[in-house]
Amino acid sequence: MKKHLFWFLVAVVAGVMAHSAFALFVPGWWFSREVRQLAREHGKNSFFILSPEEQAKLFPGLPRFGVTGVCVFDVAKGNVTFAADLPDGFWITTIYTDKAEAIYSVNNRQSGANSFTVSLSRAPGLIEQVIKATEKEAIAEIDSGWTVNSPEPRGLAVVWYPTPEIGLRTLAAQQVARSRCTAGPAGEG
Amino acid sequence: MRRFIWATAYVAFGVAAGCFSAFALIQSAGVEPVTGDEPWQSRTAAMAGPNAFYVRSHYLLEGRLPPAPSQLGEATTETDSKGRPLTGGCSYLITSTGPLPRWWSLGIVGSGSAGAPLQTTADSDTAVREADGSVRISAARDPQPGNWLKSPDRRSFTLIYSALATGTRTIDPPFAITRGICS
């Protein structure tokens, strides 16, 4: 009896560890595969328009006639600049980490402009924050446009531009494709 | 040898139970019924609550991204208005029951597979309205007159409703789902 109780407790501990490991790692790993696939096909730190099939996979609830542009960014080695150049009309720009956490979102009315620049950088870790807080001289940082700090090194900057009919999709895609995503701070490259 | 087999069985059972419980929690956490008599459910409100981690994990496991917070809301249903599962073997009539938001979208996804074939959608720009301003959409395998969403062949499916969000309030899809003929 004691033997079975012991192994039952071992099973419970194994279950708790498996639960935690599954919840913490499996979903992120599963989605990272999709992100890596997009990066392999379209490149990292470059802006591209999703095909209707790719759009249906990422956003199954959105109409097929809309245009979705994506930049798979990687800020592990340095800042990435997302320069949006969007046509008139309703649009939504959202920046997600590769763990599907939305860290920034704006629509055309909130933005007030169809052309804007977002500087994507890695959020400082705890030690870096402590060091910065204790530095006597703060280094002046040039702030050009908006700045978004990502807690993860990789993520997606997504632009969604709905169109009322499929005939306008191609034209809208050409206009949305003017947006750029480049490695390096804003103002360079 | 017998002890080793028992030990392995206990540990394997524990690991399996742990993984299953995590999967079940990810699939069910944050799902709240939307107010009203219709079967719509939404995770929108839970994205900002204590279950946000599990809700995001749900989207990750499905290989898709959650709707942009405070921009778009989303609700889903896997049953008709009488609680019967949605299946490609039956036709359905989706009828608006009240005022529609400025922008909305209704789509069909095959259940349980993010890699399902291209889904069909109807939205505020493309749906044809009735004379009284309401919207009637047929969901069936074969083409139907008027607004039509193609449902998968003889498989269960999910309806996804998206609309412009108003703050963090859960959106309330103004659509009733009535089952028609089943083959």
Interface residues (C-beta under 8 A of the other chain):
Chain A: W7 F8 V10 A11 V12 V13 A14 G15 V16 M17 A18 H19 S20 A21 F22 A23 V26 P27 G28 W30 F31 E34 P52 E53 A56 K57 L58 F59 P60 G61 L62 P63 R64 F65 F90 I92 T94 Y96 K99 A100 E101 A102 S105 N107 L156 V158 W160 P162 T163 P164 E165
Chain B: W6 A7 Y10 V11 F13 G14 V15 A16 A17 G18 C19 S21 A22 F23 L25 I26 F53 Y54 R56 S57 H58 Y59 L60 L61 G63 R64 L65 P66 P67 A68 P69 S70 Q71 L72 E74 W103 S105 G107 V109 A114 G115 L118 Q119 T120 T121 A122 D123 D125 T126 I160 Y161 S162
